[in-house]
Amino acid sequence: MIELKGIRKIYQMGDEEVHALDGVSLTIRDREFVAIIGASGSGKSTLMNIIGCLDTADEGSYTIDGQEVSDLSERQQSILRNRKIGFIFQQFNLLPKLTAFENVELPLIYQGVPGAERKERVLEALEKVSLANRVHHRPNQLSGGQQQRVAVARALVTRPTLILADEPTGNLDSHSTEDIMKLLKELHQQGNTLVLITHDNEIAAQAPRRVRLLDGRVVSDSSEGGERA
């Protein structure tokens, strides 16, 4: 589903060049659950942004479902992102004046989905994350764990083939962290491809496959079946 070959990303910081990604090659198969782990500055967020079509590589090839992303215009990349990829962020990124229902509904409005279908899909997504009784609550009326569940529902509502979760438990207490990880595992079991970005070894250990980055390079790639080539 996802194939990265020789991905390089360089940022100019004053007079210095920072190699955020230095020749990363990685294949993620359909329906895999992969944790990408590394300390701050390892390149994991840059890699997520490239996989999510939020940024482009300076060198290398990235294909998703056989489509070379660099061949697509910005508009085509935006369409691909909206239709195939669901994002879950550490900061939740909910709009404070909107209810849980309205926050989850937004991506469907952008896609032009008719009102009756939108309502059905939003309620279905909120039901999946056990928030059917919080439909009309705004973010400030919800706990951190509940806000992250709304963010998960928003990622699910477009029925993406790929879910990217960037430090999804970073702002949560241990109980909410456990709930969100359980939910992510359920989404994977339901057939979603899931890429989890984290700096936390304990969180990463819950994924069947773990890819470790250091200084913009893949330094290990292991799964429950052992180390990968």
N, CA and C of each residue as an Amber inpcrd file, in Angstrom:
protein
   687
   0.8310000  -1.2060000   0.0000000   0.0000000   0.0000000   0.0000000
   0.8660000   1.2560000   0.0000000   1.8800000   1.2750000   0.8890000
   2.7710000   2.4400000   0.9940000   4.1920000   1.9810000   0.7040000
   4.8470000   2.6730000  -0.2070000   6.2480000   2.3430000  -0.4860000
   7.0610000   3.6240000  -0.5890000   8.0640000   3.7170000   0.2870000
   8.9870000   4.8560000   0.2820000  10.3670000   4.3380000  -0.1100000
  10.9980000   5.0160000  -1.0470000  12.3310000   4.6050000  -1.4920000
  13.2680000   5.8170000  -1.4700000  14.3250000   5.7170000  -0.6680000
  15.3650000   6.7410000  -0.6530000  14.8700000   8.1370000  -0.3380000
  13.9360000   8.2520000   0.6150000  13.3270000   9.5480000   0.9310000
  14.3080000  10.4390000   1.6970000  14.5210000  11.6280000   1.1620000
  15.3620000  12.6310000   1.8340000  14.5760000  13.9270000   1.9900000
  14.7460000  14.5510000   3.1420000  14.1310000  15.8580000   3.4030000
  15.1500000  16.7070000   4.1510000  15.4720000  17.8550000   3.5620000
  16.4850000  18.7410000   4.1390000  15.8490000  20.0900000   4.4530000
  16.0810000  20.5700000   5.6610000  15.6130000  21.9070000   6.0590000
  16.8180000  22.8220000   6.2270000  16.6490000  24.0600000   5.8060000
  17.7120000  25.0550000   5.9780000  17.4590000  25.8220000   7.2760000
  18.3610000  25.7060000   8.2300000  18.2520000  26.4190000   9.5020000
  19.3960000  27.4210000   9.5730000  19.1450000  28.6400000   9.1140000
  20.2190000  29.6320000   9.0300000  21.2300000  29.1810000   8.0050000
  22.4800000  29.0450000   8.4080000  23.5330000  28.5890000   7.4870000
  23.6650000  27.0670000   7.4740000  22.9000000  26.4070000   8.3180000
  23.0670000  24.9640000   8.4890000  21.9660000  24.1850000   7.7840000
  22.3430000  23.0680000   7.1620000  21.3750000  22.1550000   6.5700000
  21.0660000  21.0400000   7.5680000  19.7810000  20.8320000   7.8210000
  19.3670000  19.7550000   8.7210000  18.7330000  18.6470000   7.8740000
  19.3290000  17.4580000   7.9370000  18.8100000  16.3100000   7.1770000
  17.7640000  15.5970000   8.0420000  16.5130000  16.0400000   7.9100000
  15.4350000  15.4630000   8.7220000  15.2130000  14.0040000   8.3670000
  15.2840000  13.6790000   7.0750000  15.2100000  12.2960000   6.6090000
  16.3750000  12.0680000   5.6610000  17.0940000  10.9700000   5.8780000
  18.3470000  10.7580000   5.1540000  18.3450000   9.3930000   4.4730000
  17.5300000   9.2890000   3.4210000  17.5010000   8.0430000   2.6440000
  16.6240000   6.9610000   3.2420000  15.4190000   7.3270000   3.6810000
  14.5070000   6.3540000   4.2970000  13.7980000   5.5250000   3.2210000
  13.8780000   4.2160000   3.3670000  13.1270000   3.2870000   2.5100000
  12.2710000   2.4030000   3.4170000  10.9940000   2.2780000   3.0670000
  10.0550000   1.5970000   3.9580000   8.8340000   1.1520000   3.1550000
   8.3890000  -0.0710000   3.4000000   7.1550000  -0.5630000   2.7920000
   6.1750000  -0.9190000   3.9040000   4.9540000  -0.4130000   3.7930000
   3.8990000  -0.7340000   4.7570000   2.7610000  -1.3810000   3.9770000
   2.4640000  -2.5970000   4.3260000   1.4480000  -3.3410000   3.5770000
   0.0350000  -2.9830000   4.0380000  -0.9050000  -3.2850000   3.1740000
  -2.3140000  -3.0750000   3.4750000  -2.6860000  -3.8010000   4.7640000
  -3.3900000  -3.0990000   5.6580000  -3.9060000  -3.6390000   6.9180000
  -2.8290000  -3.8960000   7.9710000  -1.6410000  -3.3540000   7.7810000
  -0.6070000  -3.4710000   8.8160000  -0.8280000  -2.4290000   9.9110000
  -0.2910000  -2.7280000  11.0900000  -0.2670000  -1.7870000  12.2080000
   1.2060000  -1.5940000  12.5560000   1.7270000  -0.4160000  12.2330000
   3.1540000  -0.1260000  12.3880000   3.3510000   1.0680000  13.3140000
   4.2430000   0.9250000  14.2790000   4.6520000   2.0620000  15.1120000
   5.9810000   2.5800000  14.5840000   6.0480000   3.8880000  14.3490000
   7.3090000   4.5300000  13.9840000   7.7760000   5.2730000  15.2260000
   8.9260000   4.8380000  15.7470000   9.3690000   5.3320000  17.0490000
  10.7110000   6.0380000  16.9320000  10.8700000   7.0810000  17.7210000
  12.1370000   7.8060000  17.7490000  12.0330000   8.9860000  18.6940000
  13.1830000   9.4570000  19.1430000  13.2160000  10.6240000  20.0220000
  12.8970000  11.8780000  19.2270000  12.7130000  12.9930000  19.9220000
  12.5110000  14.2810000  19.2730000  13.6880000  14.5670000  18.3510000
  13.4020000  14.9580000  17.1050000  14.4690000  15.2580000  16.1550000
  14.9330000  14.0630000  15.3380000  14.2830000  12.9050000  15.5340000
  14.6980000  11.6970000  14.8040000  14.1800000  11.6800000  13.3660000
  13.1530000  12.5080000  13.0930000  12.5850000  12.5540000  11.7470000
  11.2220000  11.9110000  11.6250000  10.6800000  11.4050000  12.7570000
   9.4260000  10.6570000  12.6650000   8.2420000  11.5300000  12.2410000
   8.1650000  12.7840000  12.7270000   7.0500000  13.6550000  12.3370000
   7.1750000  14.0870000  10.8770000   8.4090000  14.3160000  10.4230000
   8.6310000  14.6370000   9.0080000   8.1760000  13.4750000   8.1370000
   8.5040000  12.2530000   8.5620000   8.0840000  11.0670000   7.8150000
   6.5680000  10.9590000   7.7780000   5.9090000  11.2260000   8.9120000
   4.4520000  11.1790000   8.9420000   3.8550000  12.2000000   7.9860000
   4.4320000  13.4050000   7.9670000   3.9110000  14.4510000   7.0860000
   4.0330000  14.0590000   5.6150000   5.1130000  13.3490000   5.2760000
   5.2830000  12.9090000   3.8820000   4.3050000  11.7800000   3.5610000
   4.1710000  10.8120000   4.4700000   3.2070000   9.7260000   4.2520000
   1.7900000  10.2870000   4.1290000   1.4880000  11.3150000   4.9310000
   0.1480000  11.9070000   4.9300000  -0.0790000  12.9560000   3.8500000
   0.9040000  13.1440000   2.9620000   0.8030000  14.1290000   1.8660000
   0.6110000  15.5460000   2.3950000   1.1610000  15.8120000   3.5880000
   1.1680000  17.1650000   4.1480000   2.4550000  17.8880000   3.7670000
   3.4510000  17.1220000   3.3090000   4.7440000  17.6700000   2.9040000
   5.2850000  16.7740000   1.7990000   6.2720000  17.2620000   1.0620000
   6.8600000  16.4670000  -0.0170000   8.3480000  16.2580000   0.2470000
   8.8630000  15.1490000  -0.2530000  10.2830000  14.8280000  -0.0920000
  11.1110000  15.6490000  -1.0810000  12.3690000  15.9060000  -0.7020000
  13.3010000  16.5620000  -1.6220000  13.8670000  15.5670000  -2.6280000
  14.0070000  14.3310000  -2.1850000  14.5010000  13.2580000  -3.0580000
  13.7740000  11.9780000  -2.6960000  13.7400000  11.0550000  -3.6660000
  13.1660000   9.7440000  -3.4070000  11.7720000   9.6000000  -3.9930000
  11.2180000   8.4140000  -3.8060000   9.9200000   8.0750000  -4.3860000
   8.9510000   7.6520000  -3.2860000   7.7030000   8.1260000  -3.3790000
   6.6620000   7.7140000  -2.4430000   5.4260000   7.3390000  -3.2390000
   5.0260000   6.0820000  -3.1330000   3.7940000   5.6450000  -3.7860000
   2.8100000   5.1530000  -2.7400000   1.5300000   5.4540000  -2.9590000
   0.4510000   4.9700000  -2.1030000  -0.6030000   4.3720000  -3.0170000
  -0.9370000   3.1130000  -2.7780000  -1.8440000   2.3630000  -3.6490000
  -1.4180000   2.4490000  -5.1100000  -0.0970000   2.3540000  -5.3320000
   0.4410000   2.3520000  -6.6900000   0.5490000   3.7060000  -7.3520000
   0.1890000   4.7600000  -6.6460000   0.2090000   6.1160000  -7.1940000
   1.4470000   6.8560000  -6.7100000   2.2530000   7.3690000  -7.6320000
   3.4300000   8.1480000  -7.2670000   2.9750000   9.5450000  -6.8630000
   3.1900000   9.8990000  -5.5940000   2.6570000  11.1420000  -5.0490000
   3.2720000  12.3750000  -5.7200000   4.5530000  12.2860000  -6.0840000
   5.2050000  13.4530000  -6.7030000   4.6300000  13.7820000  -8.0840000
   3.9130000  12.8290000  -8.6820000   3.2880000  13.0820000  -9.9860000
   1.9730000  13.8430000  -9.8500000   1.4700000  13.9720000  -8.6280000
   0.1710000  14.6040000  -8.4140000   0.3180000  16.0960000  -8.1550000
  -0.6640000  16.8760000  -8.6170000  -0.6970000  18.3060000  -8.3130000
  -1.0800000  18.4920000  -6.8470000  -0.9400000  19.7230000  -6.3350000
  -1.3270000  19.9880000  -4.9340000  -2.7910000  19.6490000  -4.7070000
  -3.6280000  19.9930000  -5.6760000  -5.0650000  19.7050000  -5.5500000
  -5.3200000  18.1970000  -5.5240000  -4.6220000  17.4550000  -6.3950000
  -4.7900000  16.0010000  -6.4110000  -4.2980000  15.3670000  -5.1130000
  -3.1920000  15.9190000  -4.5680000  -2.6990000  15.4240000  -3.2830000
  -3.7110000  15.6940000  -2.1740000  -4.3470000  16.8610000  -2.2430000
  -5.3550000  17.2140000  -1.2440000  -6.5480000  16.2600000  -1.3140000
  -6.9680000  15.9270000  -2.5220000  -8.0880000  14.9940000  -2.7100000
  -7.7070000  13.6070000  -2.1630000  -6.4850000  13.1610000  -2.4920000
  -6.0060000  11.8640000  -1.9980000  -5.9940000  11.8470000  -0.4780000
  -5.4840000  12.9340000   0.1040000  -5.3880000  13.0560000   1.5670000
  -6.7780000  12.9920000   2.2010000  -7.7330000  13.7110000   1.6260000
  -9.0790000  13.7770000   2.2040000  -9.8350000  12.4620000   2.0760000
  -9.5400000  11.7020000   1.0320000 -10.3130000  10.4910000   0.7720000
  -9.6800000   9.2220000   1.3150000  -8.3550000   9.2010000   1.3960000
  -7.6920000   7.9440000   1.7540000  -7.0630000   7.9450000   3.1350000
  -6.8540000   9.1400000   3.7270000  -6.0660000   9.2130000   4.9570000
  -6.8540000   9.8860000   6.0730000  -6.8580000   9.2520000   7.2340000
  -7.4470000   9.8510000   8.4270000  -6.3450000  10.2060000   9.4010000
  -6.3920000  11.4110000   9.9780000  -5.3420000  11.8890000  10.8820000
  -5.8530000  11.9760000  12.3180000  -5.0050000  11.5380000  13.2560000
  -5.2700000  11.7250000  14.6850000  -4.0340000  12.4080000  15.2650000
  -4.2310000  13.5980000  15.8500000  -3.1010000  14.3850000  16.3350000
  -3.0630000  14.4280000  17.8570000  -1.8770000  14.6990000  18.3820000
  -1.6940000  14.8050000  19.8380000  -2.5500000  15.9180000  20.4300000
  -2.6770000  17.0350000  19.7110000  -3.3950000  18.2020000  20.2410000
  -4.9000000  18.1630000  19.9720000  -5.3930000  17.0490000  19.4360000
  -6.8160000  16.8300000  19.1090000  -7.2550000  17.6630000  17.9010000
  -6.8760000  18.9800000  17.8500000  -7.2280000  19.8590000  16.7270000
  -8.7400000  19.9530000  16.4960000  -9.4930000  20.0080000  17.5860000
 -10.9450000  20.2100000  17.4770000 -11.2440000  21.7050000  17.4800000
 -12.2980000  22.0920000  16.7520000 -12.7070000  23.4970000  16.7450000
 -13.5680000  23.7480000  17.9780000 -13.1750000  24.6900000  18.8510000
 -13.8080000  24.8400000  20.1640000 -15.2790000  25.2450000  20.1240000
 -15.6950000  25.9560000  19.0690000 -17.0900000  26.4330000  19.0280000
 -18.0450000  25.4000000  18.4380000 -17.4920000  24.3070000  17.9270000
 -18.3360000  23.2790000  17.3140000 -18.5750000  22.1260000  18.2870000
 -19.7190000  21.4850000  18.1710000 -20.0270000  20.3030000  18.9830000
 -19.2260000  19.1060000  18.4700000 -19.2730000  18.0210000  19.2200000
 -18.6110000  16.7870000  18.7840000 -19.1370000  16.3730000  17.4110000
 -20.4490000  16.4320000  17.2490000 -21.0670000  16.0750000  15.9650000
 -20.5090000  16.9500000  14.8470000 -20.4700000  18.2580000  15.0660000
 -20.0410000  19.1940000  14.0150000 -18.5560000  19.0400000  13.6870000
 -17.7330000  18.7550000  14.6970000 -16.3160000  18.5240000  14.4480000
 -16.1000000  17.2900000  13.5700000 -16.8410000  16.2360000  13.8630000
 -16.7040000  14.9960000  13.0920000 -17.2740000  15.1640000  11.6820000
 -18.2830000  16.0060000  11.5690000 -18.9620000  16.2130000  10.2780000
 -18.1120000  16.9920000   9.2640000 -17.1880000  17.8200000   9.7490000
 -16.4430000  18.7420000   8.8720000 -15.8160000  18.0880000   7.6320000
 -15.0530000  16.9880000   7.7740000 -14.4380000  16.3970000   6.5800000
 -15.4500000  15.9790000   5.5210000 -16.6480000  15.5690000   5.9690000
 -17.6790000  15.1470000   5.0190000 -18.2700000  16.3370000   4.2860000
 -18.3440000  17.4810000   4.9710000 -18.8000000  18.7210000   4.3110000
 -17.8180000  19.0870000   3.2040000 -16.4980000  18.9910000   3.5200000
 -15.4700000  19.2930000   2.5100000 -15.5710000  18.3510000   1.3160000
 -16.0030000  17.1140000   1.5780000 -16.1190000  16.1330000   0.4930000
 -17.4220000  16.2770000  -0.2900000 -18.3210000  17.1210000   0.2080000
 -19.5910000  17.3140000  -0.4920000 -20.5840000  16.1850000  -0.2780000
 -20.4560000  15.4590000   0.8260000 -21.3770000  14.3570000   1.1310000
 -22.7460000  14.9450000   1.5020000 -23.8550000  14.4240000   0.9470000
 -25.1960000  14.9580000   1.2430000 -25.5370000  14.8830000   2.7340000
 -26.4070000  15.8020000   3.1850000 -26.7300000  15.9630000   4.5990000
 -27.2060000  14.7100000   5.3040000 -28.1330000  13.9650000   4.6960000
 -28.6820000  12.7710000   5.3500000 -27.6000000  11.7120000   5.5490000
 -26.7500000  11.5390000   4.5340000 -25.6600000  10.5600000   4.6520000
 -24.6220000  11.0270000   5.6750000 -24.3720000  12.3450000   5.6910000
 -23.4280000  12.8900000   6.6810000 -23.8780000  12.5460000   8.0910000
 -25.1460000  12.7990000   8.3700000 -25.6750000  12.5530000   9.7160000
 -25.5110000  11.0880000  10.1020000 -25.8430000  10.2050000   9.1870000
 -25.7570000   8.7680000   9.4510000 -24.3120000   8.3540000   9.7450000
 -23.3690000   8.8620000   8.9370000 -21.9690000   8.4700000   9.0890000
 -21.3290000   9.0730000  10.3480000 -21.7180000  10.3000000  10.6910000
 -21.1910000  10.9360000  11.9000000 -21.6600000  10.1720000  13.1430000
 -22.9450000   9.8650000  13.1920000 -23.4750000   9.1280000  14.3540000
 -22.8520000   7.7370000  14.4620000 -22.6210000   7.1080000  13.3240000
 -21.9800000   5.7890000  13.3030000 -20.5480000   5.8780000  13.8470000
 -19.8080000   6.9320000  13.4350000 -18.4210000   7.1030000  13.8930000
 -18.3710000   7.3930000  15.3930000 -19.2710000   8.2380000  15.8810000
 -19.3040000   8.5560000  17.3060000 -19.7350000   7.3450000  18.1340000
 -20.6020000   6.5250000  17.5770000 -21.0090000   5.2800000  18.2460000
 -19.8090000   4.3440000  18.3920000 -18.9750000   4.2790000  17.3410000
 -17.7940000   3.4070000  17.3540000 -16.8210000   3.7660000  18.4690000
 -16.7530000   5.0630000  18.7990000 -15.8160000   5.5010000  19.8420000
 -16.5300000   5.7160000  21.1850000 -17.7400000   5.1730000  21.2830000
 -18.5320000   5.1970000  22.5350000 -18.8460000   6.6170000  22.9930000
 -19.2020000   7.4940000  22.0470000 -19.5620000   8.8700000  22.3990000
 -20.9370000   9.2730000  21.8580000 -21.7920000   8.2810000  21.6530000
 -23.1300000   8.5830000  21.1310000 -23.9120000   9.4900000  22.0740000
 -23.5410000   9.4830000  23.3580000 -24.2480000  10.3200000  24.3430000
 -23.5720000  11.6840000  24.5470000 -22.5820000  12.0030000  23.7170000
 -21.8790000  13.2840000  23.8410000 -21.9310000  14.0860000  22.5280000
 -22.8920000  13.7610000  21.7000000 -23.0020000  14.3450000  20.3590000
 -23.0280000  15.8690000  20.3810000 -23.7490000  16.4520000  21.3350000
 -23.9510000  17.9110000  21.3410000 -22.9950000  18.6450000  22.2860000
 -22.0200000  17.9480000  22.8300000 -21.0530000  18.5790000  23.7240000
 -19.9300000  19.2470000  22.9310000 -19.5050000  20.4080000  23.4120000
 -18.3440000  21.0740000  22.8140000 -17.0660000  20.5660000  23.4980000
 -15.8950000  20.7950000  22.8630000 -14.6500000  20.2660000  23.4230000
 -14.4230000  20.6090000  24.8960000 -14.7720000  21.8530000  25.3160000
 -14.5170000  22.2310000  26.7100000 -15.4460000  21.5240000  27.7010000
 -16.4280000  20.7980000  27.1740000 -17.3280000  20.0130000  28.0300000
 -16.9140000  18.5340000  28.0700000 -15.7850000  18.2220000  27.4360000
 -15.3170000  16.8410000  27.3430000 -13.9520000  16.6920000  28.0130000
 -13.6780000  15.5110000  28.5370000 -12.3440000  15.2350000  29.0970000
 -11.3410000  15.0970000  27.9460000 -10.0550000  15.0560000  28.2930000
  -9.0270000  14.8780000  27.2680000  -9.2140000  13.5900000  26.4850000
  -9.5260000  12.5170000  27.2060000  -9.7480000  11.2370000  26.5390000
 -10.9400000  11.2740000  25.6020000 -12.0090000  11.9630000  26.0320000
 -13.1930000  12.0860000  25.1740000 -12.9060000  12.9500000  23.9480000
 -12.1190000  14.0170000  24.1360000 -11.7530000  14.8440000  22.9840000
 -10.9560000  14.0380000  21.9640000 -10.0460000  13.1790000  22.4600000
  -9.2740000  12.3630000  21.5220000 -10.1740000  11.3550000  20.8200000
 -11.2180000  10.8790000  21.5010000 -12.1700000   9.9690000  20.8570000
 -12.9330000  10.6860000  19.7360000 -13.2740000  11.9500000  19.9640000
 -13.9180000  12.7420000  18.9000000 -12.9620000  12.8530000  17.7080000
 -11.6750000  13.0870000  18.0040000 -10.6730000  13.1890000  16.9360000
 -10.5540000  11.8640000  16.1750000 -10.6540000  10.7470000  16.8960000
 -10.6180000   9.4330000  16.2370000 -11.8470000   9.2680000  15.3420000
 -13.0110000   9.6580000  15.8520000 -14.2460000   9.5690000  15.0560000
 -14.1300000  10.4190000  13.7930000 -13.5390000  11.6050000  13.9280000
 -13.3560000  12.4840000  12.7630000 -12.4350000  11.8250000  11.7260000
 -11.4150000  11.1060000  12.2160000 -10.5090000  10.4050000  11.2950000
 -11.2160000   9.2450000  10.5900000 -12.1750000   8.6140000  11.2840000
 -12.8640000   7.4400000  10.7410000 -13.9920000   7.7710000   9.7760000
 -14.5680000   8.9520000   9.9260000 -15.8440000   9.2380000   9.2660000
 -15.7320000   9.2520000   7.7380000 -14.5360000   9.5160000   7.2240000
 -14.3520000   9.5250000   5.7610000 -14.0720000   8.1170000   5.2280000
 -14.0360000   7.1420000   6.1330000 -13.7490000   5.7420000   5.7890000
 -12.4210000   5.6190000   5.0420000 -11.3440000   6.1080000   5.6740000
 -10.0350000   6.0880000   5.0100000  -9.4430000   4.6890000   4.9900000
  -8.5160000   4.4710000   4.0490000  -7.8050000   3.1890000   4.0150000
  -6.5880000   3.2270000   4.9370000  -6.1420000   4.4430000   5.2850000
  -4.9490000   4.6090000   6.1150000  -5.2370000   5.5830000   7.2510000
  -4.8860000   5.2010000   8.4760000  -5.0110000   6.0970000   9.6320000
  -3.6140000   6.4150000  10.1500000  -3.2980000   7.7130000  10.2420000
  -2.0260000   8.1760000  10.7800000  -2.2870000   8.7910000  12.1460000
  -1.6660000   8.2380000  13.1680000  -1.8600000   8.7270000  14.5400000
  -0.5390000   9.2820000  15.0560000  -0.4640000  10.5990000  15.2400000
   0.7730000  11.2620000  15.6520000   0.7350000  11.5330000  17.1560000
   1.4690000  10.7430000  17.9360000   1.4940000  10.8710000  19.4050000
   0.0680000  10.9880000  19.9620000  -0.8260000  10.0560000  19.6080000
  -2.2440000  10.2050000  19.9780000  -2.5130000  10.1520000  21.4720000
  -1.5460000   9.6340000  22.2500000  -1.7410000   9.5370000  23.7050000
  -0.8720000  10.5320000  24.4620000  -0.1970000  11.4120000  23.7370000
   0.7820000  12.3140000  24.3500000   0.2260000  13.2400000  25.4060000
  -1.0470000  13.6180000  25.2950000  -1.6480000  14.5560000  26.2520000
  -2.6520000  13.8840000  27.1880000  -2.5880000  12.5590000  27.2810000
  -3.6140000  11.8330000  28.0320000  -3.0460000  11.1770000  29.2870000
  -3.9270000  10.9990000  30.2860000  -3.5200000  10.2650000  31.4810000
  -3.4750000   8.7650000  31.1590000  -3.0010000   7.9670000  32.1060000
  -2.7670000   6.5440000  31.8340000  -4.0560000   5.8000000  31.4860000
  -5.1560000   6.1490000  32.1510000  -6.4340000   5.4720000  31.8830000
  -6.9220000   5.7870000  30.4700000  -6.8690000   7.0770000  30.0800000
  -7.3090000   7.4700000  28.7360000  -6.3750000   6.9000000  27.6680000
  -5.0790000   6.8280000  27.9890000  -4.1050000   6.2330000  27.0700000
  -4.4740000   4.7840000  26.7730000  -4.8160000   4.0560000  27.8290000
  -5.2100000   2.6510000  27.6700000  -6.4530000   2.5320000  26.7900000
  -7.4220000   3.4170000  27.0080000  -8.6580000   3.4040000  26.2180000
  -8.3880000   3.6710000  24.7400000  -7.5570000   4.6880000  24.4720000
  -7.2770000   5.0620000  23.0760000  -6.4950000   3.9580000  22.3700000
  -5.5260000   3.3520000  23.0580000  -4.7600000   2.2620000  22.4390000
  -5.6520000   1.0570000  22.1510000  -6.5880000   0.7840000  23.0650000
  -7.5400000  -0.3050000  22.8330000  -8.3860000  -0.0050000  21.5910000
  -8.7970000   1.2410000  21.4560000  -9.6120000   1.6600000  20.3140000
  -8.8140000   1.5350000  19.0100000  -7.5500000   1.9660000  19.0230000
  -6.7080000   1.8690000  17.8240000  -6.5170000   0.4080000  17.4100000
  -6.3260000  -0.4730000  18.3910000  -6.1730000  -1.8970000  18.0860000
  -7.4560000  -2.4570000  17.4640000  -8.6000000  -2.0060000  17.9500000
  -9.8790000  -2.4470000  17.3860000 -10.0160000  -1.9840000  15.9360000
  -9.5870000  -0.7430000  15.6620000  -9.6550000  -0.2160000  14.2920000
  -8.7760000  -1.0470000  13.3600000  -7.6050000  -1.4290000  13.8630000
  -6.7130000  -2.2770000  13.0640000  -7.3610000  -3.6270000  12.7920000
  -7.9860000  -4.2130000  13.8150000  -8.6350000  -5.5150000  13.6480000
  -9.8030000  -5.4510000  12.6630000 -10.3890000  -4.2500000  12.5240000
 -11.4920000  -4.0690000  11.5810000 -11.0060000  -3.8690000  10.1430000
  -9.6730000  -3.8860000   9.9460000  -9.1490000  -3.8430000   8.5790000
  -8.4520000  -2.5630000   8.1720000  -8.2900000  -1.6190000   9.1030000
  -7.6060000  -0.3710000   8.7640000  -6.0930000  -0.5420000   8.8020000
  -5.3960000   0.1160000   7.8690000  -3.9470000   0.2420000   7.9580000
  -3.6710000   1.3660000   8.9410000  -2.7930000   1.1170000   9.9010000
  -2.5820000   2.0660000  10.9840000  -1.0980000   2.3390000  11.1600000
  -0.7130000   3.6230000  11.0940000   0.6650000   4.0360000  11.3560000
   0.6440000   4.9390000  12.5800000   1.3480000   4.5140000  13.6190000
   1.3750000   5.2160000  14.8960000   2.7520000   5.8400000  15.1000000
   2.7900000   7.1570000  15.2710000   4.0410000   7.8670000  15.5240000
   4.1650000   8.0910000  17.0310000   5.2930000   7.6850000  17.6210000
   5.4390000   7.8500000  19.0700000   6.9140000   7.8970000  19.4830000
   7.1650000   8.5140000  20.6320000   8.5080000   8.4890000  21.2240000
   8.5430000   7.4890000  22.3880000   7.3760000   6.9080000  22.6900000
   7.1970000   6.0940000  23.8960000   7.3590000   4.6040000  23.5660000
   8.3800000   3.9750000  24.1520000   8.6400000   2.5550000  23.8790000
   7.4790000   1.6580000  24.2870000   6.8120000   1.9930000  25.3950000
   5.7000000   1.1610000  25.8650000   4.5190000   1.2100000  24.9000000
   4.2590000   2.3970000  24.3680000   3.1820000   2.5390000  23.3780000
   3.5600000   1.7920000  22.1000000   4.7970000   1.9850000  21.6300000
   5.2570000   1.3310000  20.3940000   5.2010000  -0.1870000  20.5070000
   5.4770000  -0.7080000  21.7040000   5.5210000  -2.1660000  21.9120000
   4.1630000  -2.8190000  21.6770000   3.0910000  -2.0220000  21.6720000
   1.7470000  -2.5690000  21.4650000   1.4230000  -2.7720000  19.9850000
   2.2900000  -2.2790000  19.1020000   2.0970000  -2.4770000  17.6670000
   2.8080000  -3.7560000  17.2260000   2.2330000  -4.5160000  16.3020000
   2.8730000  -5.7500000  15.8370000   4.2180000  -5.5090000  15.1450000
   4.3970000  -4.3070000  14.5740000   5.6600000  -3.9800000  13.8860000
   6.1520000  -2.6290000  14.3700000   7.4710000  -2.5330000  14.5750000
   8.0530000  -1.2980000  15.1020000   9.2420000  -0.8790000  14.2530000
   9.1940000   0.3470000  13.7420000  10.2810000   0.9080000  12.9280000
  10.9080000   2.0350000  13.7280000  12.2060000   1.9120000  13.9940000
  12.8780000   2.9260000  14.8110000  13.7200000   3.8430000  13.9220000
  13.5420000   5.1640000  14.1570000  14.3160000   6.1760000  13.4390000
  15.3450000   6.8020000  14.3650000  16.5090000   7.1220000  13.8090000
  17.5400000   7.8530000  14.5300000  18.2500000   8.7400000  13.5150000
  18.2760000  10.0390000  13.7830000  18.9420000  10.9930000  12.8950000
  18.4950000  10.8440000  11.4420000  17.1780000  10.6580000  11.2540000
  16.6220000  10.6240000   9.9070000  16.8120000   9.3210000   9.1510000
  17.2580000   8.2710000   9.8530000  17.4790000   6.9770000   9.2030000
  16.7540000   5.8650000   9.9520000  16.3480000   4.8430000   9.2200000
  15.7670000   3.6560000   9.8520000  16.9120000   2.8240000  10.4230000
  16.9080000   2.6310000  11.7440000  17.9820000   1.8560000  12.3740000
  17.5200000   0.4650000  12.8020000  16.2020000   0.2550000  12.8810000
  15.7040000  -1.1100000  13.1310000  14.2670000  -1.2110000  12.6390000
  13.8980000  -2.4260000  12.2540000  12.5490000  -2.7010000  11.7480000
  12.2010000  -4.1020000  12.2190000  11.4270000  -4.1870000  13.2820000
  11.1550000  -5.4880000  13.8840000   9.6590000  -5.7260000  14.0060000
   9.2910000  -6.9840000  14.0200000   7.8810000  -7.3580000  14.1660000
   7.7870000  -8.5400000  15.1190000   6.5620000  -8.9560000  15.3960000
   6.3680000 -10.0540000  16.3320000   7.0110000 -11.3380000  15.8110000
   7.2650000 -11.3660000  14.4840000   7.9340000 -12.5220000  13.8950000
   9.4460000 -12.4010000  13.9170000   9.9630000 -11.2680000  14.4560000
  11.4180000 -11.0710000  14.5130000  11.8530000  -9.8820000  13.6760000
  13.1680000  -9.6800000  13.6000000  13.7560000  -8.5530000  12.8800000
  13.5170000  -8.6920000  11.3790000  13.2360000  -7.5600000  10.7210000
  13.0610000  -7.5800000   9.2670000  14.3610000  -7.2270000   8.5720000
  14.4410000  -7.6240000   7.3260000  15.6270000  -7.2800000   6.5310000
  15.6070000  -5.8130000   6.1790000
